[in-house]
């Protein structure tokens, strides 16, 4: 048809060229007009797609997203959290591939149903300036009413993540989201009290990753006395920042090491607020509060683009001394000492029996009363301190440090003083400015190795030895040079006697370890390898506590030997682990556990109370764990099934404990025998890692160690350790991955399973993953009552941790940050799941 028509047209005589010219011009003009219309349509569509403002008549709908102007750092829209069935309006990072919500408008008033079920949901601004979120049926679930009517209202998402309601774009702000933070603090956001606006800005955690409503953990500015920040978990204070010392909070000593950050603290009649700025545009960082099981955390995270994950930059509480007042009034907490609690100079434990068992909550009392009237009191300096709780302190910024000392001496109730601002005089060096005085017991006091400030504690003259020094002075002047030679002679003789006694004590101490062979290993902070630094229980006390090691008190038996339950005279329940003569573990392992675990303090590590050495009998005394070990519930106690919430809580605790060993403890520890049997559970099912007989201290410069003696449990050993004797922190990560899959499935890794082609648990898990049936790995005894997103997340993390190549496995810091704090787990860049049959072969042969 086309060809025929064309030929027919060609046969008709063409019109003159002059007649064709107007037609060609008309066609060209038409084509140009069409092109302009298309361009205008494209520009309009582009503008609509990237708008950052809501105005009357132009609401934000459920299928739209606002993107902030400028660099486009933030986006705002409707979303449904993973595992939820509700719709919220939130703000998240626009340039971060892992959606991370940093602010939620209607966290207490969600729209029922997922976002895809609410296409009619809107965020709108009325002609008078009311900002409102409405469901598809028109029901308003959240709204903001400005104090005065706005002539030209507009709601805009700014490039710092702040949603503002203003009178015209860029006009006067009538309301802003930064005044109502949720769980995340962004740069330029302020936390604290604004007296002008009458706002108390706090951070409050989500209830769970699927529920943005306010949870139990909150970050709150306390303006009483010298202002400081507290982390609350429900009705309990779990962490204190200490006051601002002009440079940083005294309880956050590493702030000064942050690169690219500036921190600000304002304390005046208008506001008491804290904020931070990030000066490097490539750094994406925020501070947030998280509720994890029974614990609350404050953590700073930074985005690592190459790994596609959030890196845990800092967090608190971090160690035992970060808890609020673990050593009680007038006690000092120092993680570099064992035990961590000690009394201030001039003070003694209030409850010696509890203190001996490392329970320092009752604190310390003065050895000598103060003598304010006679003016003989003085001060002892405590260096590098996180100063005590300042909630009831008195602050006078007009005084110098010398004037502060004088004011404290005049006030008979004053117990200590310190500079309020050390920035003028350096960190603990020089006078600084301002004065903080305490008139109560000194609670929540800790010291650091290199940070902190000077604290001056008031003491009686006798405790400062002022009186004895004043009496000795005239005698020394009178005798003078005539006795100097005698003094020197006596000093030399005393030194010789002291040296001889010290050698005898070392010899006697070494005899306690009779029959042991030297490991050639020394531990930092110990003057001698055999220095236990632990309470020693006599055999009679242990025998009485265990009813003569009665079979009725036997809790079980491991590679070390039998374990018995006991009760001391004061009613405290204990677990006694005895070294069996037939044990595969020997005296070296006993010494290793005593010397090592005594130096570790964490809520997810079992607490060693003491030891007993009598002849050939050697025993370790631990805190008693009411619920025995994890393997008892997973593999033995068939009539009790752990629900998923408890299992997830246990996983989180094990993660924190292992992270402490690898990264946050005084020493870098490789456990080497992490397994379900070595995870103990207290009465609240809080997990505590135990059995450090095989553990090794890792040097800061070491990345891996080769050993000819392979120890541990097959089924949990990494391939490089089982085959070549090479171990590192990644060996523990492998064991952790096995343990994760065991907790999810309720099955042991050792052994084969007929339903999975005679594969081990790891091989079975990998097969299900390849078949996209990983959810089938979940313990069927839970009856399907579990959070499938969390289960799949744990399986995925477990498989990441049990990869063949150690370099492909994550560090525990990555697991802690990425796996259990965020809503999703991202694959590490360039990492692929691998599996080799050699591990299955090792497990099957044993």
VEXKOL-338722 format. One line per field, with one value per residue (C-alpha): x, y, z. Coordinates in pm, whole numbers, plus 50000, padded with zeros to 5 digits. Each point is the difference from the previous one (the first is absolute). Layout:
N
u <- [X,...] .
v <- [Y,...] .
w <- [Z,...] .
This chain:
846
u <- [50000,50278,50207,49704,49907,50355,50024,49668,50118,50318,49797,49818,50167,50184,49900,50244,50280,49861,49671,50176,50209,49723,49895,50356,50032,49673,50111,50335,49821,49766,50289,50178,49684,49961,50362,49951,49684,50179,50289,49766,49812,50331,50115,49667,50009,50360,49910,49700,50205,50267,49793,50076,49690,49635,49764,49621,49849,50320,50014,50249,49832,50092,50168,50215,50329,50137,50374,50177,50148,50369,50193,49689,50120,49660,49668,49658,49701,49769,50149,49923,50274,50105,49765,49739,49651,49981,50085,50212,50137,50377,50327,50290,50340,49959,50355,50030,49911,49878,49684,50063,49710,50118,49671,49637,49711,49710,50195,49719,49714,50066,49759,49865,50125,50318,50090,49897,49653,49976,50035,49777,50216,50117,50209,49830,50019,49679,49954,50044,50317,49881,50232,49815,50038,49678,49905,49835,49653,50086,50055,50272,50244,50257,50002,50193,49824,50225,49963,49880,49838,50251,49938,50194,50057,50246,50152,50353,50259,50339,50337,50090,49697,49782,49632,49890,49663,50059,49819,50117,50303,50297,49774,49960,49984,49682,50076,50290,50054,50338,49803,49844,50284,49922,50284,50272,50209,50124,50263,49858,49728,50005,49928,49907,49778,49904,49857,49881,49800,49922,50118,50179,50156,50078,50072,49775,50064,49762,49821,50138,50131,49640,49841,50111,49784,50194,50201,50150,50342,50039,50285,49913,50180,49995,50047,50020,50334,50259,49802,50071,49835,49845,49890,49688,49868,49650,50032,50370,50299,50246,50262,50114,50200,50149,49994,50143,50353,50048,50135,49775,49782,50231,49841,50075,50379,50061,49801,50321,50128,49710,50119,49770,49755,49931,49800,49816,49850,49799,49908,49838,49668,49847,50099,50199,50067,50249,50059,50262,50114,50170,50239,50095,49722,50099,49923,49640,49957,49728,49949,49712,49845,49917,49808,50165,49828,50030,50270,50012,50279,50109,50203,50163,49999,50173,49913,50262,49906,50251,49851,49641,49955,49995,50320,49973,50226,49935,49747,49912,49972,50322,50151,49926,50106,49752,49712,49863,50195,50116,50234,49753,50058,50369,50108,50218,49950,50305,49992,50380,49992,49884,49759,49870,49861,50216,49940,50124,50299,49879,49697,49934,49728,49666,49919,50330,49834,49820,50310,50207,49751,50043,49662,50086,49654,50003,50311,50246,49997,50256,50276,50037,49728,50065,50106,49861,50008,50373,50081,50230,49824,50173,49950,50126,50020,49836,50141,49834,49652,49652,49879,49721,49632,49941,49623,50020,50324,50046,50149,50157,50163,50143,50255,50351,50121,50184,49689,49801,50229,49956,49621,49990,50205,49763,49699,50001,49767,50234,50149,50189,50058,50118,50036,49680,50185,50343,50033,50195,50256,50012,49873,50064,50303,49973,49724,49725,49698,49688,49931,49797,49951,49844,49825,49891,50162,50201,49805,50074,50367,50238,50352,50162,50361,50060,49682,49770,50068,50131,49765,50093,49851,49980,50174,50081,50356,50075,49920,50220,50282,50016,50023,50275,50198,49975,50127,50293,50117,50176,50170,50140,50132,50167,50171,50103,50300,50134,49753,49986,50255,49803,49680,50170,50138,49660,49840,50246,49950,49623,50019,50202,49754,49704,50157,50067,49642,49866,50201,49871,49643,50046,50141,49706,49757,50155,49966,49624,50025,50203,50032,49924,50218,50083,49803,50251,49710,49973,49698,50001,49919,50121,50331,50028,49840,49868,49840,49634,49856,49694,49845,50126,49740,50125,49899,49787,49785,49944,49925,49747,49837,49956,49897,50321,49980,49674,49876,49671,50180,50175,49898,50188,50343,50205,50351,50137,49826,49677,49810,49811,49742,50076,49880,50235,49927,49863,49745,50170,49961,50312,50112,50322,50197,50256,50308,49962,50314,49877,49917,50131,50057,50287,50170,50094,49634,49912,50263,49894,49638,50083,50247,49787,49635,50085,50098,49676,49686,49684,49636,50014,50305,49968,50145,50284,49968,50318,50196,50112,50343,50063,50260,49903,49645,49938,49660,49844,49708,49751,49672,49717,49797,49643,49920,50315,50138,49850,50046,49782,49703,50086,50091,49913,49691,49746,49698,50100,50018,50165,49780,50155,50005,50216,50228,50048,50078,50262,50154,50030,50170,50251,50075,50072,50215,50214,50032,50133,50260,50117,49989,49899,50174,50341,50139,49915,49870,49936,49775,50078,49719,49678,49708,49652,50132,50221,49715,49838,49659,49897,49648,49899,50146,50280,50287,50351,50301,50203,50298,50312,50243,50084,49992,50301,50104,50067,50264,49891,50224,49911,49750,50028,50190,50113,49996,50089,49749,49646,49746,49627,49693,49957,49690,50083,50359,50081,50164,50335,50023,49891,50226,50304,49988,49962,49767,49896,49694,49839,50020,49766,49779,49968,49897,49754,49844,49957,49842,49764,49871,49962,49790,49777,49955,50017,50237,50363,50253,50189,49852,49811,49635,49821,49757,50279,50214,50221,50115,50097,49783,50218,49977,49625,49964,50200,49786,49681,50147,50077,49646,49857,49842,50206,49693,49964,50312,49806,49928,49661,49937,49939,49685,50055,49967,50306,50105,50095,50206,50212,50039,50114,50232,50165,50035,50162,50242,50079,50088,50214,50191,50068,50155,50311,50233,50059,50032,49642,49861,49891,50152,49784,49983,49834,49764,49901,49941,49850,49821,49795,49963,49869,49690,50197,50334,50198,50243,50358,50134,50177,49910,49829,49886,50242,49989,50246,49934,50313,49816,49719,50263,50169,49668,49891,50327,49997] .
v <- [50000,50238,49921,50044,50334,50121,49910,50173,50317,50003,49999,50325,50317,50171,50355,50282,50048,50339,49834,49732,50243,50129,49645,49899,50300,49913,49641,50113,50239,49722,49766,50271,50067,49630,49982,50300,49849,49669,50183,50199,49682,49829,50294,50012,49626,50025,50284,49810,49685,50182,50256,50063,50197,49938,50293,50045,49816,49799,49726,49715,49670,49645,49925,50317,50093,50343,50052,50283,50279,50079,49673,49782,49840,49901,49865,50002,49782,49730,49663,49673,49852,49639,49756,50267,50064,50374,50312,50287,50326,50009,50159,49783,50039,50046,49899,49692,49674,49844,50190,50154,50197,50283,50174,49889,50245,49778,49742,49983,50022,49770,49948,49644,49776,49994,50293,49816,49959,50377,50170,50280,50096,50363,50267,50332,50366,50197,50361,50109,49796,49680,49710,49667,49630,49833,49646,49914,50044,50354,49922,50228,49798,50272,50379,50314,50329,50311,50261,50258,49975,49994,50214,49780,49664,49741,49683,49928,49724,50168,49857,49939,49770,50255,50027,50361,50175,50359,50308,49963,49805,50137,50211,50012,49648,49933,49634,49758,49627,50052,50121,49654,49749,49629,49749,50168,50314,50157,50271,50346,49840,50100,49774,50167,50277,50316,50237,50249,49742,49801,49682,49706,49815,49635,49687,49698,49659,49807,49720,49756,50008,49958,50245,50369,50087,50127,49722,49975,50156,50377,50253,50290,50320,50051,50369,49961,50107,49984,49875,49653,49740,49677,49687,49854,49648,50012,50140,49918,50220,49788,50255,50352,50229,50206,50381,50202,50104,50260,49746,49694,49803,49852,49658,49999,50035,49905,50292,50198,49729,50040,50127,50225,50059,50306,49971,50285,50045,50312,50077,50338,50158,49920,49635,49703,49797,49768,49973,49890,50091,49791,50205,49732,49967,49638,49899,49896,49957,50006,49931,49777,49809,49632,49754,49656,49739,50110,50255,50353,50139,50340,49957,50207,49846,50101,49881,49793,50018,49737,49743,50117,50002,50220,49981,50018,50297,50031,49874,50013,49839,49830,49835,49922,50349,50158,49873,50263,49983,49634,50076,50197,50327,50093,49701,50027,49785,49927,49735,49981,49867,49669,50009,50304,50160,50160,50255,50358,50079,50044,49772,49632,49763,50045,49628,49808,49660,50123,50190,49679,49841,50298,50152,50365,50152,50097,50208,50128,50203,50236,49855,50327,50265,50345,50279,50310,50226,49968,50047,49698,49833,49980,49857,49698,50029,49734,50029,49911,49983,49986,50223,49873,50051,50377,49986,50155,50192,50378,50191,50348,50108,50319,49818,49888,49657,50145,50194,49679,49819,50277,50000,49624,50021,50267,49777,49715,49800,50020,49659,50078,50262,50026,50247,50059,50078,49853,50136,50302,49794,49682,49655,49985,50232,50356,50168,50020,50214,49963,49788,49685,49894,49681,49990,49635,49661,49974,49757,49861,50095,49832,50066,49959,49930,50324,50212,50163,50287,50061,49950,50119,49785,50137,49791,50025,50096,49652,49846,50252,49943,50376,49971,49737,50204,50311,49803,49847,50329,50146,49667,49971,50357,49944,49676,50118,49865,49810,49716,49993,49719,49791,50056,49890,49686,49908,50054,49765,49735,50033,49964,49678,49855,50098,49843,49674,49981,50071,49711,49771,50104,49931,49658,49922,50129,49786,49690,50044,49913,49683,49774,50273,50074,50352,50134,50272,50247,50323,50224,50376,50154,49694,50013,49623,49727,49833,50307,49894,50337,49804,49903,49657,49763,49728,49642,49977,50294,49849,49654,50147,50206,49696,49761,49802,50010,49809,49827,50183,50329,49893,50222,49820,49917,50143,49964,50174,49781,49981,50317,50026,50241,50149,50258,50208,50087,50341,49828,50082,49722,49895,49752,49810,49858,49742,49888,49627,49783,49831,50329,50065,50354,50043,50240,50239,50044,50053,50272,50156,50026,50145,50255,50096,50010,50188,50291,49999,50184,49998,49918,49731,49823,49766,50151,49818,50049,49822,49678,49727,49836,49726,49732,49840,50141,50302,50163,50309,50175,50175,50183,49747,49991,49889,49884,49797,50014,50080,49647,49871,50189,49955,49632,49829,50144,49889,50097,50369,50190,50342,50247,50222,50313,49821,49854,50342,50148,49728,50067,50371,49925,49757,50260,50270,49768,49886,50359,50095,49722,50093,50377,50172,49813,50093,49705,49868,49651,49702,49753,49697,49786,50194,49755,49955,49812,50298,50251,50010,50152,50184,50011,50267,49791,50252,49818,50001,49858,49765,49758,50199,49712,49998,50378,50194,50363,50152,50268,50330,49940,49633,49896,49622,49737,49651,49724,49633,49927,50026,50029,50058,49813,49854,50134,50351,50016,50206,49813,50182,49917,49637,49924,50228,50120,50366,50204,50364,50202,49864,49649,50120,50160,49658,49839,50285,49932,49630,50095,50241,49728,49758,50251,50062,49631,49839,49734,49914,50052,49681,49692,49941,50029,49754,50263,50207,49752,49926,50358,50174,50285,50251,49812,49964,50374,50084,49767,50163,50341,49905,49869,50320,49790,50129,50056,49619,49995,50160,49765,49848,49967,50377,49928,50286,50262,50204,50313,49863,50309,49958,49626,50050,50276,49771,49719,50235,50132,49645,49902,50313,49898,49637,50073,49801,50297,50192,50326,49958,49977,50324,50131,49992,50380,49973,49731,50208,50315,49871,49684,50066,50376,50070,49879,49814,49828,50098,49767,50110,50132,49731,49726,49684,49704,49710,49650,49712,49639,49972,50148,49748,49726,50115,50007,49660,49823,50109] .
w <- [50000,50091,49692,49765,50155,49971,49636,49925,50168,49801,49677,50091,49880,50288,50095,49940,50261,50096,50100,50212,50212,50238,50077,50096,50230,50166,50061,50149,50233,50110,50074,50205,50199,50079,50114,50231,50147,50066,50167,50221,50094,50087,50211,50180,50067,50119,50232,50138,50057,50201,50187,50367,50100,50087,49950,50017,49705,49944,50267,50026,49914,50098,49667,50003,50164,50081,49952,50178,49792,49989,49998,50032,50322,50138,49876,50162,49932,50126,50098,50176,50224,49924,50172,50078,49867,50058,49801,50126,49861,50040,49896,49882,49836,49626,49904,50222,49829,50326,50090,50342,50146,50226,50086,50019,50019,50107,50202,50258,49747,49702,49713,50008,49723,49794,49776,49683,50156,50065,49658,50122,50300,49986,50169,49938,50100,50039,49892,50362,50050,50170,49913,50008,49918,49888,49912,49669,50152,50107,50369,50141,50213,50067,49966,50088,50067,49984,50273,49747,49659,49713,49695,49757,50175,49868,50149,49876,50061,50040,49900,50367,50044,50179,49902,50044,49976,49896,49873,49641,49877,50190,50222,50378,50147,50198,50083,49940,50036,50171,50303,50021,49940,50002,50046,49790,50044,49676,49947,50091,50214,50368,50297,50327,50131,49812,50262,49736,49803,50314,49831,50161,49708,50077,49799,50053,49846,49778,50181,49743,49639,49883,50246,50000,50300,50306,50166,50350,49926,50009,49981,50232,50100,50380,50081,50378,50148,49723,49693,49863,49777,50127,49817,50159,49944,50135,50352,50035,49922,49803,49893,50087,49774,50280,49976,49713,50098,49729,49751,50025,50239,50264,49949,49626,50005,49637,49856,49950,49763,49754,49663,49798,50287,50216,50321,50166,50346,50086,50361,50053,50096,49660,49960,50126,49685,49834,49623,49749,49651,49728,49788,49749,49745,49934,50361,50071,50373,50262,50370,50109,50288,49956,50213,49978,50213,50362,49925,49868,49785,49876,49683,49731,49652,49677,49651,49815,49634,49883,50238,49966,50377,50310,50202,50380,50074,50375,50252,50370,50248,49891,50308,50365,50111,49756,50216,50237,50329,49995,50292,50210,50192,50040,49791,49690,49691,49787,49725,50013,50356,50139,50160,49818,50318,50265,50273,49986,50216,50357,49950,50073,49868,50169,49967,49994,49939,49689,49888,50020,49759,49765,50078,50047,49990,50371,49941,50258,50324,50151,50213,50194,50053,49858,50238,49839,50308,50063,49633,49976,49708,49665,49653,49806,49623,49782,49649,49667,50154,49864,50282,50229,49933,49989,50037,50350,49958,50031,49706,50016,49674,50155,50218,49914,50109,50304,50100,49953,50247,50256,49956,50048,50323,50138,49931,50252,49772,49699,49916,49676,49734,49639,49717,49803,49676,49929,49645,50122,50189,49794,50090,50374,49967,50124,50193,49744,50088,50209,50305,50062,50363,50137,50338,49992,49952,49679,49781,49653,50010,49757,49868,49658,49901,49808,49991,50251,50239,50352,50295,50351,50278,50353,50265,50370,50093,50132,49664,49826,50250,50056,50377,49997,49751,50220,50305,49810,49850,50313,50074,49649,50016,50340,49911,49654,49823,50305,49951,49620,49978,50251,49809,49680,50169,50139,49661,49829,50269,49972,49624,50032,50253,49783,49691,50184,50131,49653,49854,50274,49931,49627,50078,50228,49740,49730,50218,49984,49633,50073,49700,49746,49705,49888,49706,49937,49987,50199,50038,49994,50337,50196,50182,49987,49795,50314,50152,50032,50111,50118,50334,50109,50148,50234,49927,50314,49891,49657,50143,50244,49726,49772,50281,49961,49618,50022,49686,50059,49945,49681,49711,49724,49872,49714,49866,50311,50257,50205,50097,50330,50134,50339,50250,50215,50363,49901,49772,49672,49742,49811,49735,50074,49707,50109,49808,49948,50006,49681,49829,49651,50120,50244,50234,49720,49906,50367,50034,49671,50105,50343,49866,49700,50101,50320,49774,49797,50111,49787,50059,49731,50146,50298,50320,50177,50378,50110,50000,50240,50001,50256,49929,49670,50020,49778,49959,49845,50171,49769,50037,49980,49679,50077,49647,49933,49647,49661,49865,50284,49851,49634,49993,50330,50168,49743,50213,50005,49672,49986,49813,49737,50219,50257,49730,49843,50342,50052,49657,50080,50334,49847,49731,50258,50211,49707,49875,50344,49988,49649,50019,50325,50284,50141,49807,49657,50078,49772,50180,49777,50145,49944,49995,50143,50305,50088,49995,50345,50076,50315,50144,49745,49714,49952,49824,50148,49816,50220,50002,49914,50049,49628,49950,49876,50030,49658,49954,49848,49699,49952,49736,50033,50198,49900,50263,49991,50278,49862,50280,50001,49881,49651,49835,50120,49870,49695,49708,50025,50371,49976,49703,50042,50362,49895,50217,50023,50100,49682,50158,50274,49734,49831,50332,50055,49659,50084,50332,49826,49766,50293,50194,49697,49918,50345,49854,50062,49724,50078,49835,49677,49909,49775,49878,49846,49807,50300,50034,50322,50126,49816,49671,50048,50069,49690,49784,50126,49928,49640,49962,50157,50275,50292,50217,50017,50219,50287,50290,49923,50374,50005,49797,49758,50275,49910,49815,49658,49912,50313,49942,49640,50112,50256,49747,49754,50262,50106,49643,49962,50313,49895,49662,49912,49953,50328,49804,49876,50353,50171,50321,50310,49989,49658,50125,50304,49798,49677,50092,50308,50018,49650,49822,49731,49953,49694,49823,50033,49670,49800,50250,49878,50205,49966,50131,49986,50082,50213,50300,49958,49980,50320,50185,49866,50087,50365] .
